[in-house]
């Protein structure tokens, strides 16, 4: 989450006459402070109305084309989550059936991802893919430490190989757990890790290679099978056995349904672990993620803690302790509700919208597509060389209509490339896509009248968040 600084001013919240129903004048005199606790309570209705009104300034989640996170669920799922708000996921003795739903979800994912023996696969729910990646990285490091105990004790530093396009959680992992991050830069039209780059960065200190199934930057799949094959050949030459972790935060619940013949999961013997975000294309409100390991050998036993002070002995492998159980119940609801055919229909609809929208944007003229939404339902595009405006101008103007379409610069060595990215999720329909196209079409004549991009005139690029 974002870091915020405290505020020292003495501003107060004003309460209108009709917010305090029983005593309009008395309610107006309450004026609770913003940045410190008030001396006394206000009524529940007053507190609700004050917070509710401030939150009206947030963006409309359905028009947020920046986020991968689910913004739409069925009424029944919302009701189920409300019924589970008080359940603590860690307390499996008190809430055994919630724990059972978690076990069922792990079993479903193990089967979906072709674990060689689904009953032998181990896994857990997390607060999201960031935590799941941390856990997977910890397992990779601990396995390497076991194999290289003498060298590690004398100062050998472990490293992790990945593309520069990985989500920031992998940089956090390397920083927090003192692992060297070996990142393959982008080059030309290659925007993610490939097999050649992966092998070139591996050595005796490599704990693993991270392959991304659905890059945050452009929605593309990394060639997991090719990376694994190259590492097989690398092991034959050097004797070094480098495992692969698949970050399937976005694609882990897309590819099994829309690209069933694509080999990226436990069908590849070198894949030791996989994570996914239940709150992305798992179709659940935030936050829930999943981490699975091929078998017990892939998850060192010493990383699993057993506690008994909640009433029964429970194995736990997580960075958090207490966390809500509602999202796990909602994940099982979605699995139960959709089945394979339902998932195929929902994810297929999102991909269809993404491909349609990408094609129509390309037809507008001043844009060039980098991807087309035909893998994860996400695509990136930039302005053509002869355009008098840039992607930041487009993002700024679309925000005036409520659309949140992020503009950003690619990482090394493609800092010269700035793009817009659109994430198509369940709830973003063909009709909404047409409304976005209509707004974009209305803006283009004004944008074309600009002599140069506003950045060239010293206008700073801004987002809607300025804390």
C-alpha positions in Angstrom: 0.0 0.0 0.0 1.0 3.6 -0.4 2.9 5.4 2.3 1.2 8.5 3.7 2.5 11.3 6.0 0.5 12.5 8.9 -1.0 16.0 8.9 -0.7 18.4 11.8 -3.4 20.9 10.9 -6.5 21.4 13.0 -9.1 21.2 10.2 -12.5 19.7 11.0 -15.3 17.9 9.2 -18.4 20.1 8.8 -21.8 18.5 9.3 -24.9 19.8 7.5 -28.2 20.4 9.2 -29.9 17.3 7.8 -27.0 15.0 8.5 -27.9 14.9 12.2 -31.5 13.8 11.9 -32.6 14.1 15.5 -30.9 17.4 16.3 -29.9 19.4 13.2 -28.3 22.3 15.0 -26.6 20.2 17.6 -25.1 18.0 14.8 -23.7 21.0 13.1 -21.8 21.9 16.3 -20.0 18.5 16.5 -17.4 19.2 13.8 -15.1 16.2 14.5 -11.4 16.8 13.7 -9.8 15.2 10.6 -6.4 14.2 11.9 -7.0 13.3 15.6 -9.7 11.6 17.6 -12.6 13.7 18.6 -13.5 14.1 22.3 -16.7 12.2 22.0 -18.6 9.9 19.6 -20.9 10.9 16.8 -23.9 8.9 15.7 -23.4 5.9 13.4 -25.5 7.5 10.7 -23.5 10.7 10.9 -20.2 8.9 10.8 -21.4 6.8 7.8 -22.6 9.9 5.9 -19.4 11.8 6.4 -17.2 8.9 5.1 -19.7 8.1 2.3 -19.7 11.6 1.0 -15.9 11.9 0.9 -15.6 8.6 -1.0 -17.7 10.1 -3.8 -14.5 11.7 -4.9 -12.9 8.4 -5.7 -13.0 7.2 -9.3 -15.6 4.9 -10.7 -14.2 1.4 -10.4 -16.0 0.2 -13.5 -14.2 2.9 -15.6 -10.8 2.0 -14.1 -9.0 0.5 -17.0 -5.7 0.6 -15.1 -6.4 -2.0 -12.5 -6.2 -5.8 -13.0 -8.3 -6.2 -9.8 -11.9 -7.4 -9.9 -14.4 -4.6 -9.7 -17.6 -6.5 -10.3 -19.2 -9.6 -8.6 -22.6 -11.0 -8.4 -25.0 -9.9 -5.6 -24.9 -13.4 -4.1 -21.1 -13.3 -3.9 -21.3 -9.9 -2.1 -23.9 -11.3 0.3 -21.7 -14.3 1.0 -18.7 -12.2 1.7 -20.7 -10.0 4.0 -21.7 -13.1 6.0 -18.0 -14.0 6.4 -16.6 -10.6 7.3 -16.0 -11.7 10.9 -14.2 -14.9 10.0 -10.4 -15.0 10.6 -8.7 -17.2 8.0 -5.9 -18.2 10.3 -8.2 -19.7 12.9 -8.8 -23.0 11.2 -9.9 -24.7 14.5 -12.8 -22.1 15.0 -13.7 -21.9 11.3 -13.1 -25.5 10.0 -15.4 -25.2 7.1 -13.7 -22.0 5.8 -10.5 -24.0 6.1 -12.1 -26.8 4.1 -13.1 -24.3 1.3 -9.5 -23.2 1.2 -8.3 -26.8 0.8 -10.8 -27.4 -2.0 -9.6 -24.3 -3.8 -6.0 -25.5 -3.6 -7.1 -28.9 -4.9 -9.0 -27.3 -7.8 -6.0 -25.2 -8.8 -3.6 -28.2 -8.5 -5.9 -30.1 -10.9 -6.3 -27.1 -13.2 -2.5 -26.6 -13.4 -1.8 -30.2 -14.1 0.1 -31.1 -10.9 1.5 -34.6 -11.5 -0.2 -35.8 -8.3 -2.9 -33.2 -7.3 -3.3 -34.8 -3.9 0.4 -34.3 -3.3 0.6 -30.7 -4.3 0.7 -28.2 -1.5 -0.6 -24.7 -1.5 -2.3 -21.9 0.5 -4.3 -18.8 0.1 -2.6 -15.4 0.6 -3.7 -11.8 0.7 -2.7 -11.5 -3.0 -0.1 -12.4 -5.5 2.5 -10.2 -3.9 2.5 -12.3 -0.8 2.3 -15.5 -2.8 5.4 -14.4 -4.8 7.3 -13.7 -1.5 6.5 -17.2 -0.2 7.5 -18.8 -3.5 10.8 -16.8 -3.5 11.5 -17.8 0.1 11.0 -21.5 -0.9 13.4 -21.1 -3.8 16.0 -19.4 -1.6 15.8 -22.0 1.1 16.1 -24.9 -1.3 19.2 -23.3 -2.8 20.7 -22.7 0.7 20.2 -26.4 1.5 22.1 -27.4 -1.6 24.8 -24.8 -1.1 25.1 -24.7 2.7 28.9 -24.5 2.7 29.2 -21.9 0.0 26.3 -19.8 1.5 28.1 -19.9 4.9 31.2 -18.5 3.3 29.5 -15.6 1.6 28.0 -16.8 -1.6 25.1 -14.5 -2.6 22.0 -16.0 -4.1 20.4 -14.4 -7.2 17.1 -14.6 -8.9 16.7 -14.3 -12.7 13.7 -12.5 -14.2 12.7 -9.9 -16.8 12.7 -6.2 -16.0 9.0 -6.3 -16.7 8.2 -8.3 -13.5 5.8 -6.8 -11.0 7.4 -4.7 -8.2 6.8 -7.4 -5.6 9.8 -9.3 -7.0 12.0 -6.4 -6.5 10.7 -6.2 -3.0 11.4 -9.8 -2.4 15.0 -9.5 -3.5 15.5 -6.4 -1.4 13.8 -7.8 1.8 15.4 -11.3 1.6 18.9 -10.1 0.4 18.8 -11.8 -3.0 20.5 -10.3 -6.0 17.9 -9.4 -8.7 19.3 -10.3 -12.1 16.9 -8.7 -14.6 17.0 -9.0 -18.3 16.4 -5.6 -19.9 14.0 -5.0 -22.7 15.5 -4.7 -26.2 13.8 -3.6 -29.4 10.4 -5.2 -29.7 11.2 -7.8 -27.0 9.3 -6.6 -23.9 9.8 -9.6 -21.6 12.1 -12.4 -20.7 13.1 -15.0 -23.3 14.9 -18.3 -23.0 18.3 -16.9 -24.2 18.3 -14.0 -21.8 17.2 -16.3 -18.9 20.0 -18.8 -19.3 22.6 -16.1 -19.9 22.0 -14.8 -16.4 22.1 -18.1 -14.5 25.0 -19.4 -12.6 25.7 -21.6 -9.5 24.1 -19.0 -7.2 20.8 -18.8 -9.1 17.9 -19.8 -6.9 15.4 -19.8 -9.7 14.0 -18.1 -12.8 10.7 -16.3 -12.7 8.5 -16.6 -15.8 5.5 -14.3 -16.1 2.3 -15.5 -17.6 0.8 -12.1 -18.3 3.2 -9.2 -18.2 2.0 -6.1 -16.3 3.4 -3.9 -19.0 1.6 -5.3 -22.0 -0.4 -8.4 -21.1 1.9 -10.8 -23.0 2.8 -14.3 -22.0 6.5 -15.1 -21.5 7.6 -18.3 -23.2 7.7 -20.5 -20.1 8.1 -23.8 -22.0 11.0 -22.4 -24.0 12.7 -21.1 -20.9 12.3 -24.5 -19.2 13.7 -26.3 -22.3 16.7 -23.9 -22.3 17.3 -24.6 -18.6 17.1 -28.4 -19.3 20.0 -27.9 -21.8 21.8 -25.7 -19.3 21.7 -28.4 -16.7 23.0 -31.0 -19.2 26.0 -28.7 -19.9 26.7 -27.5 -16.4 25.0 -29.8 -13.9 23.2 -26.8 -12.4 19.5 -27.5 -11.7 17.6 -24.2 -11.8 13.9 -24.4 -10.9 11.2 -22.1 -12.4 8.5 -20.2 -10.7 5.6 -19.1 -12.8 4.1 -15.7 -11.8 0.6 -16.4 -13.1 -1.0 -13.4 -11.2 -3.0 -12.5 -14.3 -2.7 -15.4 -16.7 -2.9 -18.3 -14.3 -6.7 -18.2 -14.4 -6.9 -17.2 -18.1 -4.6 -19.6 -20.0 -6.2 -22.9 -18.7 -9.5 -21.9 -20.2 -8.6 -20.0 -23.3 -5.2 -21.5 -24.2 -5.5 -25.1 -22.9 -2.8 -26.5 -25.2 -0.2 -23.9 -24.0 2.3 -25.7 -21.8 3.3 -23.3 -18.9 2.3 -25.1 -15.7 3.2 -28.3 -13.8 3.2 -30.2 -17.1 6.7 -28.8 -17.3 8.8 -30.8 -14.8 11.1 -27.7 -14.1 8.1 -25.7 -12.8 8.4 -25.9 -9.1 5.7 -23.4 -8.0 3.0 -21.1 -9.4 1.0 -18.2 -8.0 -2.1 -16.4 -9.1 -4.3 -13.6 -8.0 -7.8 -14.7 -7.0 -8.7 -11.0 -7.1 -7.6 -10.5 -10.7 -8.9 -12.9 -13.3 -9.9 -15.2 -10.4 -12.9 -12.8 -10.4 -13.0 -12.1 -6.6 -12.9 -8.8 -4.9 -9.5 -7.9 -3.3 -7.6 -9.4 -1.6 -6.9 -13.0 -2.2 -4.0 -14.9 -3.9 -2.9 -18.4 -4.2 0.5 -20.1 -4.1 1.0 -23.8 -5.1 4.1 -26.0 -5.1 4.5 -29.1 -7.3 5.0 -31.4 -4.2 6.2 -31.3 -0.6 9.8 -31.4 -1.7 9.4 -28.1 -3.4 8.4 -26.4 -0.1 11.0 -26.8 2.6 9.4 -28.1 5.8 11.3 -25.7 8.0 9.3 -22.8 6.4 6.0 -24.1 7.7 5.1 -23.1 11.3 2.8 -24.9 13.6 0.8 -23.0 16.2 -1.6 -24.3 18.8 -2.7 -21.1 20.6 -5.9 -20.7 18.7 -7.2 -24.0 20.0 -5.8 -26.7 17.6 -2.4 -27.3 16.0 -2.3 -25.7 12.6 0.4 -25.6 10.0 0.8 -22.1 8.5 3.0 -20.6 5.8 2.3 -16.9 5.3 3.7 -13.5 5.9 0.4 -12.4 7.6 -1.2 -14.1 10.5 -4.8 -12.9 10.9 -6.6 -12.1 7.7 -10.2 -12.2 6.4 -11.8 -15.5 5.3 -14.5 -13.8 3.2 -12.4 -13.7 0.0 -11.6 -17.5 0.3 -15.3 -18.2 0.6 -15.9 -16.0 -2.4 -13.2 -17.8 -4.4 -14.8 -21.1 -3.8 -18.2 -19.6 -4.8 -16.7 -18.5 -8.1 -15.2 -21.9 -8.8 -18.5 -23.6 -7.9 -20.6 -21.1 -9.8 -18.7 -21.1 -13.1 -17.0 -24.4 -13.6 -14.8 -24.8 -16.6 -17.3 -23.7 -19.2 -18.3 -20.7 -17.2 -14.7 -19.6 -16.8 -14.2 -20.1 -20.5 -17.2 -17.9 -21.3 -16.3 -15.1 -18.9 -12.6 -14.9 -19.8 -13.4 -15.4 -23.5 -15.8 -12.4 -23.3 -13.0 -10.2 -21.8 -10.5 -11.3 -24.4 -13.1 -10.6 -27.2 -13.7 -7.1 -25.8 -9.9 -6.5 -25.6 -9.2 -7.6 -29.2 -12.2 -5.6 -30.5 -11.1 -2.4 -28.6 -7.5 -2.8 -29.7 -8.5 -3.2 -33.3 -10.8 -0.1 -33.2 -8.1 2.0 -31.5 -5.7 1.0 -34.2 -8.2 2.2 -36.9 -8.3 5.7 -35.4 -5.0 6.4 -37.0 -2.6 8.1 -34.6 -2.0 5.0 -32.5 0.3 2.0 -32.8 -0.4 -1.3 -31.0 2.3 -3.1 -29.0 0.0 -6.0 -28.1 -3.6 -6.9 -29.1 -5.2 -8.4 -26.1 -5.0 -11.9 -27.5 -3.2 -13.4 -24.4 -4.2 -11.9 -21.1 -7.1 -9.5 -22.0 -4.8 -6.5 -21.8 -3.1 -4.5 -24.5 -0.7 -1.6 -24.7 -0.4 1.1 -27.4 1.5 4.2 -28.1 1.2 7.3 -30.4 2.6 7.3 -33.9 5.8 9.2 -34.6 3.9 12.0 -36.5 1.4 12.6 -33.7 1.5 16.1 -32.1 0.4 14.7 -28.8 1.7 11.9 -26.6 0.2 9.2 -24.4 0.2 11.4 -21.3 -2.0 13.9 -23.1 -4.5 11.2 -24.0 -4.6 9.8 -20.5 -5.1 13.3 -19.0 -8.0 14.1 -21.4 -9.7 10.7 -20.9 -9.6 11.2 -17.2 -11.9 14.3 -17.7 -14.6 11.8 -18.8 -13.9 9.5 -15.8 -11.8 6.9 -17.7 -8.7 5.9 -15.9 -6.2 4.7 -18.6 -2.6 4.7 -17.3 0.2 6.2 -19.3 3.8 5.2 -18.4 7.3 4.8 -19.6 8.8 1.4 -20.2 11.9 0.3 -18.1 15.5 0.0 -19.3 16.5 -0.2 -22.0 13.3 1.1 -23.6 12.8 4.3 -21.6 12.2 6.0 -24.9 8.8 4.1 -25.2 5.8 5.5 -23.4 2.5 3.7 -23.7 -1.2 3.5 -22.7 -2.5 0.2 -21.3 -6.0 -1.0 -21.1 -7.1 -3.9 -18.9 -10.4 -5.6 -19.9 -12.0 -7.4 -17.0 -15.4 -9.0 -16.3 -17.9 -6.1 -16.1 -16.1 -4.1 -18.9 -18.6 -4.8 -21.7 -18.6 -4.2 -25.4 -21.0 -1.3 -24.8 -18.5 0.4 -22.4 -15.8 -0.2 -24.9 -17.8 1.6 -27.5 -18.4 4.5 -25.1 -14.6 4.7 -24.5 -14.0 4.8 -28.3 -16.6 7.5 -28.7 -14.9 9.7 -26.1 -11.5 9.0 -27.6 -12.8 9.9 -31.0 -14.3 13.2 -29.7 -10.9 14.1 -28.1 -8.7 13.5 -31.1 -9.6 16.7 -33.0 -8.6 18.8 -30.0 -5.4 16.7 -29.4 -4.4 17.0 -33.0 -4.6 20.8 -32.7 -1.8 20.8 -30.1 1.4 22.0 -31.7 3.5 19.6 -29.5 2.9 17.3 -26.5 2.2 19.3 -23.3 5.3 17.7 -21.7 7.4 19.6 -24.2 5.9 22.8 -22.9 6.8 22.0 -19.3 3.4 20.8 -18.2 4.0 18.0 -15.7 2.5 14.6 -16.2 0.1 13.9 -13.5 -2.1 11.0 -12.2 -5.2 11.5 -10.2 -3.5 10.6 -6.9 -1.3 13.3 -5.3 -0.9 12.4 -1.6 
